[in-house]
Amino acid sequence: MLLNREISAPDLRSKIRQGVIQWGGHQKRKIYGRLRCVAGKKMKKENRVFFGSEKEALEIGYRPCGHCKKEAYKCWKDGII
């Protein structure tokens, strides 16, 4: 997990292009989702975190976003994940 405040903007873009970062999340709410998610783009930079994989986010205790990961969110809500 990378905190937004610990990485420079050029390094962040580079890691996204390289595929090192594939998911974003909200640190306080423990939610993760796609980098292009509308809900995720609205969050404050100090709350943003980044993940290399969906598995990494789940292992740390983050839940799927209800906007961009509707199916996974429903599974999480129903207790399947």
mmCIF file of the N, C-alpha and C atoms, coordinates in Angstrom:
data_MODEL
# 
_entry.id   MODEL 
# 
loop_
_atom_site.group_PDB 
_atom_site.id 
_atom_site.type_symbol 
_atom_site.label_atom_id 
_atom_site.label_alt_id 
_atom_site.label_comp_id 
_atom_site.label_asym_id 
_atom_site.label_entity_id 
_atom_site.label_seq_id 
_atom_site.pdbx_PDB_ins_code 
_atom_site.Cartn_x 
_atom_site.Cartn_y 
_atom_site.Cartn_z 
_atom_site.occupancy 
_atom_site.B_iso_or_equiv 
_atom_site.pdbx_formal_charge 
_atom_site.auth_seq_id 
_atom_site.auth_comp_id 
_atom_site.auth_asym_id 
_atom_site.auth_atom_id 
_atom_site.pdbx_PDB_model_num 
ATOM 1   N N  . MET A 1 1  ? 0.845   -1.173  0.000   1.00 0.00 ? 1  MET A N  1 
ATOM 2   C CA . MET A 1 1  ? 0.000   0.000   0.000   1.00 0.00 ? 1  MET A CA 1 
ATOM 3   C C  . MET A 1 1  ? 0.892   1.238   0.000   1.00 0.00 ? 1  MET A C  1 
ATOM 4   N N  . LEU A 1 2  ? 0.573   2.164   -0.852  1.00 0.00 ? 2  LEU A N  1 
ATOM 5   C CA . LEU A 1 2  ? 1.288   3.437   -0.926  1.00 0.00 ? 2  LEU A CA 1 
ATOM 6   C C  . LEU A 1 2  ? 0.345   4.567   -0.543  1.00 0.00 ? 2  LEU A C  1 
ATOM 7   N N  . LEU A 1 3  ? 0.792   5.460   0.307   1.00 0.00 ? 3  LEU A N  1 
ATOM 8   C CA . LEU A 1 3  ? 0.007   6.631   0.654   1.00 0.00 ? 3  LEU A CA 1 
ATOM 9   C C  . LEU A 1 3  ? 0.261   7.716   -0.383  1.00 0.00 ? 3  LEU A C  1 
ATOM 10  N N  . ASN A 1 4  ? -0.777  8.423   -0.759  1.00 0.00 ? 4  ASN A N  1 
ATOM 11  C CA . ASN A 1 4  ? -0.659  9.476   -1.769  1.00 0.00 ? 4  ASN A CA 1 
ATOM 12  C C  . ASN A 1 4  ? 0.349   10.540  -1.344  1.00 0.00 ? 4  ASN A C  1 
ATOM 13  N N  . ARG A 1 5  ? 0.376   10.845  -0.059  1.00 0.00 ? 5  ARG A N  1 
ATOM 14  C CA . ARG A 1 5  ? 1.280   11.906  0.414   1.00 0.00 ? 5  ARG A CA 1 
ATOM 15  C C  . ARG A 1 5  ? 2.744   11.477  0.443   1.00 0.00 ? 5  ARG A C  1 
ATOM 16  N N  . GLU A 1 6  ? 3.007   10.189  0.256   1.00 0.00 ? 6  GLU A N  1 
ATOM 17  C CA . GLU A 1 6  ? 4.385   9.687   0.298   1.00 0.00 ? 6  GLU A CA 1 
ATOM 18  C C  . GLU A 1 6  ? 4.995   9.486   -1.084  1.00 0.00 ? 6  GLU A C  1 
ATOM 19  N N  . ILE A 1 7  ? 4.262   9.828   -2.138  1.00 0.00 ? 7  ILE A N  1 
ATOM 20  C CA . ILE A 1 7  ? 4.763   9.623   -3.490  1.00 0.00 ? 7  ILE A CA 1 
ATOM 21  C C  . ILE A 1 7  ? 4.527   10.888  -4.314  1.00 0.00 ? 7  ILE A C  1 
ATOM 22  N N  . SER A 1 8  ? 5.509   11.254  -5.104  1.00 0.00 ? 8  SER A N  1 
ATOM 23  C CA . SER A 1 8  ? 5.362   12.447  -5.934  1.00 0.00 ? 8  SER A CA 1 
ATOM 24  C C  . SER A 1 8  ? 4.441   12.157  -7.124  1.00 0.00 ? 8  SER A C  1 
ATOM 25  N N  . ALA A 1 9  ? 3.870   13.186  -7.680  1.00 0.00 ? 9  ALA A N  1 
ATOM 26  C CA . ALA A 1 9  ? 2.959   13.029  -8.814  1.00 0.00 ? 9  ALA A CA 1 
ATOM 27  C C  . ALA A 1 9  ? 3.629   12.343  -10.011 1.00 0.00 ? 9  ALA A C  1 
ATOM 28  N N  . PRO A 1 10 ? 4.862   12.721  -10.389 1.00 0.00 ? 10 PRO A N  1 
ATOM 29  C CA . PRO A 1 10 ? 5.508   12.019  -11.508 1.00 0.00 ? 10 PRO A CA 1 
ATOM 30  C C  . PRO A 1 10 ? 5.757   10.532  -11.216 1.00 0.00 ? 10 PRO A C  1 
ATOM 31  N N  . ASP A 1 11 ? 6.165   10.221  -9.990  1.00 0.00 ? 11 ASP A N  1 
ATOM 32  C CA . ASP A 1 11 ? 6.381   8.817   -9.623  1.00 0.00 ? 11 ASP A CA 1 
ATOM 33  C C  . ASP A 1 11 ? 5.075   8.039   -9.644  1.00 0.00 ? 11 ASP A C  1 
ATOM 34  N N  . LEU A 1 12 ? 4.006   8.663   -9.182  1.00 0.00 ? 12 LEU A N  1 
ATOM 35  C CA . LEU A 1 12 ? 2.695   8.022   -9.184  1.00 0.00 ? 12 LEU A CA 1 
ATOM 36  C C  . LEU A 1 12 ? 2.259   7.694   -10.608 1.00 0.00 ? 12 LEU A C  1 
ATOM 37  N N  . ARG A 1 13 ? 2.351   8.665   -11.505 1.00 0.00 ? 13 ARG A N  1 
ATOM 38  C CA . ARG A 1 13 ? 1.974   8.431   -12.908 1.00 0.00 ? 13 ARG A CA 1 
ATOM 39  C C  . ARG A 1 13 ? 2.822   7.324   -13.529 1.00 0.00 ? 13 ARG A C  1 
ATOM 40  N N  . SER A 1 14 ? 4.103   7.323   -13.213 1.00 0.00 ? 14 SER A N  1 
ATOM 41  C CA . SER A 1 14 ? 5.006   6.302   -13.745 1.00 0.00 ? 14 SER A CA 1 
ATOM 42  C C  . SER A 1 14 ? 4.609   4.908   -13.260 1.00 0.00 ? 14 SER A C  1 
ATOM 43  N N  . LYS A 1 15 ? 4.302   4.779   -11.986 1.00 0.00 ? 15 LYS A N  1 
ATOM 44  C CA . LYS A 1 15 ? 3.904   3.484   -11.429 1.00 0.00 ? 15 LYS A CA 1 
ATOM 45  C C  . LYS A 1 15 ? 2.568   3.008   -11.994 1.00 0.00 ? 15 LYS A C  1 
ATOM 46  N N  . ILE A 1 16 ? 1.671   3.932   -12.268 1.00 0.00 ? 16 ILE A N  1 
ATOM 47  C CA . ILE A 1 16 ? 0.391   3.562   -12.884 1.00 0.00 ? 16 ILE A CA 1 
ATOM 48  C C  . ILE A 1 16 ? 0.626   3.059   -14.307 1.00 0.00 ? 16 ILE A C  1 
ATOM 49  N N  . ARG A 1 17 ? 1.450   3.773   -15.080 1.00 0.00 ? 17 ARG A N  1 
ATOM 50  C CA . ARG A 1 17 ? 1.761   3.355   -16.452 1.00 0.00 ? 17 ARG A CA 1 
ATOM 51  C C  . ARG A 1 17 ? 2.457   1.994   -16.487 1.00 0.00 ? 17 ARG A C  1 
ATOM 52  N N  . GLN A 1 18 ? 3.311   1.728   -15.523 1.00 0.00 ? 18 GLN A N  1 
ATOM 53  C CA . GLN A 1 18 ? 4.045   0.464   -15.454 1.00 0.00 ? 18 GLN A CA 1 
ATOM 54  C C  . GLN A 1 18 ? 3.176   -0.685  -14.935 1.00 0.00 ? 18 GLN A C  1 
ATOM 55  N N  . GLY A 1 19 ? 2.026   -0.366  -14.369 1.00 0.00 ? 19 GLY A N  1 
ATOM 56  C CA . GLY A 1 19 ? 1.133   -1.399  -13.837 1.00 0.00 ? 19 GLY A CA 1 
ATOM 57  C C  . GLY A 1 19 ? 1.436   -1.784  -12.402 1.00 0.00 ? 19 GLY A C  1 
ATOM 58  N N  . VAL A 1 20 ? 2.351   -1.053  -11.766 1.00 0.00 ? 20 VAL A N  1 
ATOM 59  C CA . VAL A 1 20 ? 2.676   -1.322  -10.366 1.00 0.00 ? 20 VAL A CA 1 
ATOM 60  C C  . VAL A 1 20 ? 1.491   -0.949  -9.476  1.00 0.00 ? 20 VAL A C  1 
ATOM 61  N N  . ILE A 1 21 ? 0.823   0.153   -9.818  1.00 0.00 ? 21 ILE A N  1 
ATOM 62  C CA . ILE A 1 21 ? -0.379  0.605   -9.103  1.00 0.00 ? 21 ILE A CA 1 
ATOM 63  C C  . ILE A 1 21 ? -1.570  0.357   -10.011 1.00 0.00 ? 21 ILE A C  1 
ATOM 64  N N  . GLN A 1 22 ? -2.548  -0.397  -9.506  1.00 0.00 ? 22 GLN A N  1 
ATOM 65  C CA . GLN A 1 22 ? -3.733  -0.715  -10.305 1.00 0.00 ? 22 GLN A CA 1 
ATOM 66  C C  . GLN A 1 22 ? -5.042  -0.335  -9.619  1.00 0.00 ? 22 GLN A C  1 
ATOM 67  N N  . TRP A 1 23 ? -4.990  -0.097  -8.324  1.00 0.00 ? 23 TRP A N  1 
ATOM 68  C CA . TRP A 1 23 ? -6.194  0.201   -7.551  1.00 0.00 ? 23 TRP A CA 1 
ATOM 69  C C  . TRP A 1 23 ? -5.946  1.382   -6.630  1.00 0.00 ? 23 TRP A C  1 
ATOM 70  N N  . GLY A 1 24 ? -7.005  2.121   -6.329  1.00 0.00 ? 24 GLY A N  1 
ATOM 71  C CA . GLY A 1 24 ? -6.925  3.226   -5.389  1.00 0.00 ? 24 GLY A CA 1 
ATOM 72  C C  . GLY A 1 24 ? -7.884  2.991   -4.241  1.00 0.00 ? 24 GLY A C  1 
ATOM 73  N N  . GLY A 1 25 ? -7.682  3.712   -3.146  1.00 0.00 ? 25 GLY A N  1 
ATOM 74  C CA . GLY A 1 25 ? -8.564  3.532   -2.013  1.00 0.00 ? 25 GLY A CA 1 
ATOM 75  C C  . GLY A 1 25 ? -8.640  4.754   -1.124  1.00 0.00 ? 25 GLY A C  1 
ATOM 76  N N  . HIS A 1 26 ? -9.585  4.703   -0.199  1.00 0.00 ? 26 HIS A N  1 
ATOM 77  C CA . HIS A 1 26 ? -9.783  5.749   0.799   1.00 0.00 ? 26 HIS A CA 1 
ATOM 78  C C  . HIS A 1 26 ? -9.281  5.198   2.124   1.00 0.00 ? 26 HIS A C  1 
ATOM 79  N N  . GLN A 1 27 ? -8.240  5.816   2.665   1.00 0.00 ? 27 GLN A N  1 
ATOM 80  C CA . GLN A 1 27 ? -7.568  5.280   3.844   1.00 0.00 ? 27 GLN A CA 1 
ATOM 81  C C  . GLN A 1 27 ? -8.475  5.241   5.069   1.00 0.00 ? 27 GLN A C  1 
ATOM 82  N N  . LYS A 1 28 ? -9.238  6.277   5.315   1.00 0.00 ? 28 LYS A N  1 
ATOM 83  C CA . LYS A 1 28 ? -10.057 6.332   6.525   1.00 0.00 ? 28 LYS A CA 1 
ATOM 84  C C  . LYS A 1 28 ? -11.280 5.428   6.445   1.00 0.00 ? 28 LYS A C  1 
ATOM 85  N N  . ARG A 1 29 ? -11.887 5.340   5.279   1.00 0.00 ? 29 ARG A N  1 
ATOM 86  C CA . ARG A 1 29 ? -13.104 4.524   5.123   1.00 0.00 ? 29 ARG A CA 1 
ATOM 87  C C  . ARG A 1 29 ? -12.808 3.073   4.768   1.00 0.00 ? 29 ARG A C  1 
ATOM 88  N N  . LYS A 1 30 ? -11.538 2.793   4.441   1.00 0.00 ? 30 LYS A N  1 
ATOM 89  C CA . LYS A 1 30 ? -11.112 1.427   4.090   1.00 0.00 ? 30 LYS A CA 1 
ATOM 90  C C  . LYS A 1 30 ? -11.900 0.884   2.895   1.00 0.00 ? 30 LYS A C  1 
ATOM 91  N N  . ILE A 1 31 ? -11.997 1.695   1.826   1.00 0.00 ? 31 ILE A N  1 
ATOM 92  C CA . ILE A 1 31 ? -12.679 1.320   0.590   1.00 0.00 ? 31 ILE A CA 1 
ATOM 93  C C  . ILE A 1 31 ? -11.655 1.346   -0.534  1.00 0.00 ? 31 ILE A C  1 
ATOM 94  N N  . TYR A 1 32 ? -11.703 0.380   -1.456  1.00 0.00 ? 32 TYR A N  1 
ATOM 95  C CA . TYR A 1 32 ? -10.826 0.408   -2.624  1.00 0.00 ? 32 TYR A CA 1 
ATOM 96  C C  . TYR A 1 32 ? -11.667 0.277   -3.888  1.00 0.00 ? 32 TYR A C  1 
ATOM 97  N N  . GLY A 1 33 ? -11.099 0.761   -4.991  1.00 0.00 ? 33 GLY A N  1 
ATOM 98  C CA . GLY A 1 33 ? -11.794 0.664   -6.277  1.00 0.00 ? 33 GLY A CA 1 
ATOM 99  C C  . GLY A 1 33 ? -10.858 0.973   -7.428  1.00 0.00 ? 33 GLY A C  1 
ATOM 100 N N  . ARG A 1 34 ? -11.440 1.074   -8.587  1.00 0.00 ? 34 ARG A N  1 
ATOM 101 C CA . ARG A 1 34 ? -10.675 1.356   -9.806  1.00 0.00 ? 34 ARG A CA 1 
ATOM 102 C C  . ARG A 1 34 ? -10.124 2.782   -9.765  1.00 0.00 ? 34 ARG A C  1 
ATOM 103 N N  . LEU A 1 35 ? -9.017  2.992   -10.425 1.00 0.00 ? 35 LEU A N  1 
ATOM 104 C CA . LEU A 1 35 ? -8.398  4.314   -10.441 1.00 0.00 ? 35 LEU A CA 1 
ATOM 105 C C  . LEU A 1 35 ? -9.271  5.350   -11.141 1.00 0.00 ? 35 LEU A C  1 
ATOM 106 N N  . ARG A 1 36 ? -10.086 4.916   -12.079 1.00 0.00 ? 36 ARG A N  1 
ATOM 107 C CA . ARG A 1 36 ? -10.944 5.839   -12.822 1.00 0.00 ? 36 ARG A CA 1 
ATOM 108 C C  . ARG A 1 36 ? -12.341 6.012   -12.220 1.00 0.00 ? 36 ARG A C  1 
ATOM 109 N N  . CYS A 1 37 ? -12.570 5.483   -11.053 1.00 0.00 ? 37 CYS A N  1 
ATOM 110 C CA . CYS A 1 37 ? -13.879 5.559   -10.403 1.00 0.00 ? 37 CYS A CA 1 
ATOM 111 C C  . CYS A 1 37 ? -14.246 7.017   -10.103 1.00 0.00 ? 37 CYS A C  1 
ATOM 112 N N  . VAL A 1 38 ? -15.470 7.392   -10.432 1.00 0.00 ? 38 VAL A N  1 
ATOM 113 C CA . VAL A 1 38 ? -15.941 8.757   -10.193 1.00 0.00 ? 38 VAL A CA 1 
ATOM 114 C C  . VAL A 1 38 ? -15.917 9.079   -8.700  1.00 0.00 ? 38 VAL A C  1 
ATOM 115 N N  . ALA A 1 39 ? -16.353 8.148   -7.872  1.00 0.00 ? 39 ALA A N  1 
ATOM 116 C CA . ALA A 1 39 ? -16.376 8.375   -6.426  1.00 0.00 ? 39 ALA A CA 1 
ATOM 117 C C  . ALA A 1 39 ? -14.952 8.541   -5.890  1.00 0.00 ? 39 ALA A C  1 
ATOM 118 N N  . GLY A 1 40 ? -14.032 7.764   -6.392  1.00 0.00 ? 40 GLY A N  1 
ATOM 119 C CA . GLY A 1 40 ? -12.651 7.840   -5.939  1.00 0.00 ? 40 GLY A CA 1 
ATOM 120 C C  . GLY A 1 40 ? -11.962 9.132   -6.328  1.00 0.00 ? 40 GLY A C  1 
ATOM 121 N N  . LYS A 1 41 ? -12.326 9.676   -7.465  1.00 0.00 ? 41 LYS A N  1 
ATOM 122 C CA . LYS A 1 41 ? -11.700 10.919  -7.928  1.00 0.00 ? 41 LYS A CA 1 
ATOM 123 C C  . LYS A 1 41 ? -12.104 12.115  -7.073  1.00 0.00 ? 41 LYS A C  1 
ATOM 124 N N  . LYS A 1 42 ? -13.196 11.992  -6.324  1.00 0.00 ? 42 LYS A N  1 
ATOM 125 C CA . LYS A 1 42 ? -13.686 13.102  -5.505  1.00 0.00 ? 42 LYS A CA 1 
ATOM 126 C C  . LYS A 1 42 ? -13.027 13.177  -4.128  1.00 0.00 ? 42 LYS A C  1 
ATOM 127 N N  . MET A 1 43 ? -12.304 12.142  -3.728  1.00 0.00 ? 43 MET A N  1 
ATOM 128 C CA . MET A 1 43 ? -11.737 12.130  -2.378  1.00 0.00 ? 43 MET A CA 1 
ATOM 129 C C  . MET A 1 43 ? -10.539 13.069  -2.258  1.00 0.00 ? 43 MET A C  1 
ATOM 130 N N  . LYS A 1 44 ? -10.294 13.492  -1.052  1.00 0.00 ? 44 LYS A N  1 
ATOM 131 C CA . LYS A 1 44 ? -9.154  14.362  -0.773  1.00 0.00 ? 44 LYS A CA 1 
ATOM 132 C C  . LYS A 1 44 ? -7.864  13.577  -0.939  1.00 0.00 ? 44 LYS A C  1 
ATOM 133 N N  . LYS A 1 45 ? -6.834  14.249  -1.402  1.00 0.00 ? 45 LYS A N  1 
ATOM 134 C CA . LYS A 1 45 ? -5.541  13.596  -1.644  1.00 0.00 ? 45 LYS A CA 1 
ATOM 135 C C  . LYS A 1 45 ? -4.950  12.991  -0.379  1.00 0.00 ? 45 LYS A C  1 
ATOM 136 N N  . GLU A 1 46 ? -5.153  13.631  0.765   1.00 0.00 ? 46 GLU A N  1 
ATOM 137 C CA . GLU A 1 46 ? -4.559  13.100  1.995   1.00 0.00 ? 46 GLU A CA 1 
ATOM 138 C C  . GLU A 1 46 ? -5.197  11.788  2.446   1.00 0.00 ? 46 GLU A C  1 
ATOM 139 N N  . ASN A 1 47 ? -6.364  11.444  1.890   1.00 0.00 ? 47 ASN A N  1 
ATOM 140 C CA . ASN A 1 47 ? -7.031  10.187  2.234   1.00 0.00 ? 47 ASN A CA 1 
ATOM 141 C C  . ASN A 1 47 ? -6.758  9.074   1.223   1.00 0.00 ? 47 ASN A C  1 
ATOM 142 N N  . ARG A 1 48 ? -6.095  9.385   0.110   1.00 0.00 ? 48 ARG A N  1 
ATOM 143 C CA . ARG A 1 48 ? -5.866  8.406   -0.948  1.00 0.00 ? 48 ARG A CA 1 
ATOM 144 C C  . ARG A 1 48 ? -4.724  7.452   -0.632  1.00 0.00 ? 48 ARG A C  1 
ATOM 145 N N  . VAL A 1 49 ? -4.955  6.194   -0.991  1.00 0.00 ? 49 VAL A N  1 
ATOM 146 C CA . VAL A 1 49 ? -3.922  5.159   -0.925  1.00 0.00 ? 49 VAL A CA 1 
ATOM 147 C C  . VAL A 1 49 ? -3.976  4.385   -2.235  1.00 0.00 ? 49 VAL A C  1 
ATOM 148 N N  . PHE A 1 50 ? -2.902  3.680   -2.543  1.00 0.00 ? 50 PHE A N  1 
ATOM 149 C CA . PHE A 1 50 ? -2.840  2.933   -3.793  1.00 0.00 ? 50 PHE A CA 1 
ATOM 150 C C  . PHE A 1 50 ? -2.368  1.511   -3.540  1.00 0.00 ? 50 PHE A C  1 
ATOM 151 N N  . PHE A 1 51 ? -2.880  0.591   -4.357  1.00 0.00 ? 51 PHE A N  1 
ATOM 152 C CA . PHE A 1 51 ? -2.566  -0.822  -4.223  1.00 0.00 ? 51 PHE A CA 1 
ATOM 153 C C  . PHE A 1 51 ? -2.094  -1.385  -5.556  1.00 0.00 ? 51 PHE A C  1 
ATOM 154 N N  . GLY A 1 52 ? -1.248  -2.385  -5.478  1.00 0.00 ? 52 GLY A N  1 
ATOM 155 C CA . GLY A 1 52 ? -0.774  -3.066  -6.669  1.00 0.00 ? 52 GLY A CA 1 
ATOM 156 C C  . GLY A 1 52 ? -1.758  -4.122  -7.151  1.00 0.00 ? 52 GLY A C  1 
ATOM 157 N N  . SER A 1 53 ? -2.566  -4.637  -6.231  1.00 0.00 ? 53 SER A N  1 
ATOM 158 C CA . SER A 1 53 ? -3.529  -5.667  -6.615  1.00 0.00 ? 53 SER A CA 1 
ATOM 159 C C  . SER A 1 53 ? -4.774  -5.578  -5.739  1.00 0.00 ? 53 SER A C  1 
ATOM 160 N N  . GLU A 1 54 ? -5.826  -6.147  -6.247  1.00 0.00 ? 54 GLU A N  1 
ATOM 161 C CA . GLU A 1 54 ? -7.077  -6.204  -5.492  1.00 0.00 ? 54 GLU A CA 1 
ATOM 162 C C  . GLU A 1 54 ? -6.897  -7.086  -4.253  1.00 0.00 ? 54 GLU A C  1 
ATOM 163 N N  . LYS A 1 55 ? -6.133  -8.148  -4.411  1.00 0.00 ? 55 LYS A N  1 
ATOM 164 C CA . LYS A 1 55 ? -5.868  -9.069  -3.302  1.00 0.00 ? 55 LYS A CA 1 
ATOM 165 C C  . LYS A 1 55 ? -5.189  -8.339  -2.144  1.00 0.00 ? 55 LYS A C  1 
ATOM 166 N N  . GLU A 1 56 ? -4.243  -7.480  -2.472  1.00 0.00 ? 56 GLU A N  1 
ATOM 167 C CA . GLU A 1 56 ? -3.533  -6.702  -1.449  1.00 0.00 ? 56 GLU A CA 1 
ATOM 168 C C  . GLU A 1 56 ? -4.517  -5.853  -0.644  1.00 0.00 ? 56 GLU A C  1 
ATOM 169 N N  . ALA A 1 57 ? -5.432  -5.184  -1.332  1.00 0.00 ? 57 ALA A N  1 
ATOM 170 C CA . ALA A 1 57 ? -6.415  -4.335  -0.659  1.00 0.00 ? 57 ALA A CA 1 
ATOM 171 C C  . ALA A 1 57 ? -7.307  -5.163  0.271   1.00 0.00 ? 57 ALA A C  1 
ATOM 172 N N  . LEU A 1 58 ? -7.759  -6.307  -0.208  1.00 0.00 ? 58 LEU A N  1 
ATOM 173 C CA . LEU A 1 58 ? -8.621  -7.170  0.600   1.00 0.00 ? 58 LEU A CA 1 
ATOM 174 C C  . LEU A 1 58 ? -7.884  -7.711  1.823   1.00 0.00 ? 58 LEU A C  1 
ATOM 175 N N  . GLU A 1 59 ? -6.623  -8.092  1.647   1.00 0.00 ? 59 GLU A N  1 
ATOM 176 C CA . GLU A 1 59 ? -5.835  -8.635  2.763   1.00 0.00 ? 59 GLU A CA 1 
ATOM 177 C C  . GLU A 1 59 ? -5.617  -7.616  3.871   1.00 0.00 ? 59 GLU A C  1 
ATOM 178 N N  . ILE A 1 60 ? -5.549  -6.353  3.508   1.00 0.00 ? 60 ILE A N  1 
ATOM 179 C CA . ILE A 1 60 ? -5.342  -5.294  4.496   1.00 0.00 ? 60 ILE A CA 1 
ATOM 180 C C  . ILE A 1 60 ? -6.662  -4.912  5.171   1.00 0.00 ? 60 ILE A C  1 
ATOM 181 N N  . GLY A 1 61 ? -7.780  -5.382  4.641   1.00 0.00 ? 61 GLY A N  1 
ATOM 182 C CA . GLY A 1 61 ? -9.071  -5.118  5.270   1.00 0.00 ? 61 GLY A CA 1 
ATOM 183 C C  . GLY A 1 61 ? -9.918  -4.069  4.581   1.00 0.00 ? 61 GLY A C  1 
ATOM 184 N N  . TYR A 1 62 ? -9.575  -3.725  3.348   1.00 0.00 ? 62 TYR A N  1 
ATOM 185 C CA . TYR A 1 62 ? -10.383 -2.771  2.597   1.00 0.00 ? 62 TYR A CA 1 
ATOM 186 C C  . TYR A 1 62 ? -11.555 -3.495  1.937   1.00 0.00 ? 62 TYR A C  1 
ATOM 187 N N  . ARG A 1 63 ? -12.658 -2.771  1.759   1.00 0.00 ? 63 ARG A N  1 
ATOM 188 C CA . ARG A 1 63 ? -13.826 -3.356  1.105   1.00 0.00 ? 63 ARG A CA 1 
ATOM 189 C C  . ARG A 1 63 ? -13.976 -2.773  -0.302  1.00 0.00 ? 63 ARG A C  1 
ATOM 190 N N  . PRO A 1 64 ? -14.678 -3.488  -1.202  1.00 0.00 ? 64 PRO A N  1 
ATOM 191 C CA . PRO A 1 64 ? -14.873 -2.988  -2.564  1.00 0.00 ? 64 PRO A CA 1 
ATOM 192 C C  . PRO A 1 64 ? -15.774 -1.746  -2.607  1.00 0.00 ? 64 PRO A C  1 
ATOM 193 N N  . CYS A 1 65 ? -15.529 -0.893  -3.573  1.00 0.00 ? 65 CYS A N  1 
ATOM 194 C CA . CYS A 1 65 ? -16.331 0.304   -3.795  1.00 0.00 ? 65 CYS A CA 1 
ATOM 195 C C  . CYS A 1 65 ? -17.717 -0.086  -4.319  1.00 0.00 ? 65 CYS A C  1 
ATOM 196 N N  . GLY A 1 66 ? -18.734 0.569   -3.825  1.00 0.00 ? 66 GLY A N  1 
ATOM 197 C CA . GLY A 1 66 ? -20.093 0.292   -4.265  1.00 0.00 ? 66 GLY A CA 1 
ATOM 198 C C  . GLY A 1 66 ? -20.426 0.892   -5.626  1.00 0.00 ? 66 GLY A C  1 
ATOM 199 N N  . HIS A 1 67 ? -19.575 1.775   -6.129  1.00 0.00 ? 67 HIS A N  1 
ATOM 200 C CA . HIS A 1 67 ? -19.826 2.402   -7.429  1.00 0.00 ? 67 HIS A CA 1 
ATOM 201 C C  . HIS A 1 67 ? -19.178 1.642   -8.578  1.00 0.00 ? 67 HIS A C  1 
ATOM 202 N N  . CYS A 1 68 ? -17.890 1.400   -8.484  1.00 0.00 ? 68 CYS A N  1 
ATOM 203 C CA . CYS A 1 68 ? -17.168 0.796   -9.607  1.00 0.00 ? 68 CYS A CA 1 
ATOM 204 C C  . CYS A 1 68 ? -16.977 -0.715  -9.468  1.00 0.00 ? 68 CYS A C  1 
ATOM 205 N N  . LYS A 1 69 ? -17.257 -1.267  -8.308  1.00 0.00 ? 69 LYS A N  1 
ATOM 206 C CA . LYS A 1 69 ? -17.100 -2.709  -8.059  1.00 0.00 ? 69 LYS A CA 1 
ATOM 207 C C  . LYS A 1 69 ? -18.405 -3.274  -7.490  1.00 0.00 ? 69 LYS A C  1 
ATOM 208 N N  . LYS A 1 70 ? -19.507 -3.009  -8.188  1.00 0.00 ? 70 LYS A N  1 
ATOM 209 C CA . LYS A 1 70 ? -20.838 -3.349  -7.668  1.00 0.00 ? 70 LYS A CA 1 
ATOM 210 C C  . LYS A 1 70 ? -21.001 -4.820  -7.305  1.00 0.00 ? 70 LYS A C  1 
ATOM 211 N N  . GLU A 1 71 ? -20.536 -5.718  -8.163  1.00 0.00 ? 71 GLU A N  1 
ATOM 212 C CA . GLU A 1 71 ? -20.688 -7.150  -7.887  1.00 0.00 ? 71 GLU A CA 1 
ATOM 213 C C  . GLU A 1 71 ? -19.867 -7.564  -6.667  1.00 0.00 ? 71 GLU A C  1 
ATOM 214 N N  . ALA A 1 72 ? -18.625 -7.112  -6.608  1.00 0.00 ? 72 ALA A N  1 
ATOM 215 C CA . ALA A 1 72 ? -17.766 -7.447  -5.474  1.00 0.00 ? 72 ALA A CA 1 
ATOM 216 C C  . ALA A 1 72 ? -18.307 -6.822  -4.190  1.00 0.00 ? 72 ALA A C  1 
ATOM 217 N N  . TYR A 1 73 ? -18.862 -5.609  -4.298  1.00 0.00 ? 73 TYR A N  1 
ATOM 218 C CA . TYR A 1 73 ? -19.442 -4.950  -3.132  1.00 0.00 ? 73 TYR A CA 1 
ATOM 219 C C  . TYR A 1 73 ? -20.632 -5.750  -2.601  1.00 0.00 ? 73 TYR A C  1 
ATOM 220 N N  . LYS A 1 74 ? -21.473 -6.229  -3.518  1.00 0.00 ? 74 LYS A N  1 
ATOM 221 C CA . LYS A 1 74 ? -22.634 -7.018  -3.108  1.00 0.00 ? 74 LYS A CA 1 
ATOM 222 C C  . LYS A 1 74 ? -22.183 -8.296  -2.399  1.00 0.00 ? 74 LYS A C  1 
ATOM 223 N N  . CYS A 1 75 ? -21.158 -8.956  -2.928  1.00 0.00 ? 75 CYS A N  1 
ATOM 224 C CA . CYS A 1 75 ? -20.621 -10.158 -2.280  1.00 0.00 ? 75 CYS A CA 1 
ATOM 225 C C  . CYS A 1 75 ? -20.077 -9.827  -0.894  1.00 0.00 ? 75 CYS A C  1 
ATOM 226 N N  . TRP A 1 76 ? -19.357 -8.699  -0.786  1.00 0.00 ? 76 TRP A N  1 
ATOM 227 C CA . TRP A 1 76 ? -18.818 -8.298  0.493   1.00 0.00 ? 76 TRP A CA 1 
ATOM 228 C C  . TRP A 1 76 ? -19.944 -8.015  1.489   1.00 0.00 ? 76 TRP A C  1 
ATOM 229 N N  . LYS A 1 77 ? -20.966 -7.306  1.026   1.00 0.00 ? 77 LYS A N  1 
ATOM 230 C CA . LYS A 1 77 ? -22.090 -6.953  1.888   1.00 0.00 ? 77 LYS A CA 1 
ATOM 231 C C  . LYS A 1 77 ? -22.852 -8.202  2.362   1.00 0.00 ? 77 LYS A C  1 
ATOM 232 N N  . ASP A 1 78 ? -22.952 -9.182  1.485   1.00 0.00 ? 78 ASP A N  1 
ATOM 233 C CA . ASP A 1 78 ? -23.648 -10.428 1.830   1.00 0.00 ? 78 ASP A CA 1 
ATOM 234 C C  . ASP A 1 78 ? -22.768 -11.381 2.634   1.00 0.00 ? 78 ASP A C  1 
ATOM 235 N N  . GLY A 1 79 ? -21.513 -10.989 2.867   1.00 0.00 ? 79 GLY A N  1 
ATOM 236 C CA . GLY A 1 79 ? -20.616 -11.798 3.681   1.00 0.00 ? 79 GLY A CA 1 
ATOM 237 C C  . GLY A 1 79 ? -19.892 -12.897 2.929   1.00 0.00 ? 79 GLY A C  1 
ATOM 238 N N  . ILE A 1 80 ? -19.902 -12.845 1.600   1.00 0.00 ? 80 ILE A N  1 
ATOM 239 C CA . ILE A 1 80 ? -19.253 -13.877 0.800   1.00 0.00 ? 80 ILE A CA 1 
ATOM 240 C C  . ILE A 1 80 ? -17.745 -13.653 0.743   1.00 0.00 ? 80 ILE A C  1 
ATOM 241 N N  . ILE A 1 81 ? -17.312 -12.417 0.712   1.00 0.00 ? 81 ILE A N  1 
ATOM 242 C CA . ILE A 1 81 ? -15.868 -12.103 0.665   1.00 0.00 ? 81 ILE A CA 1 
ATOM 243 C C  . ILE A 1 81 ? -15.323 -12.087 2.074   1.00 0.00 ? 81 ILE A C  1 
# 
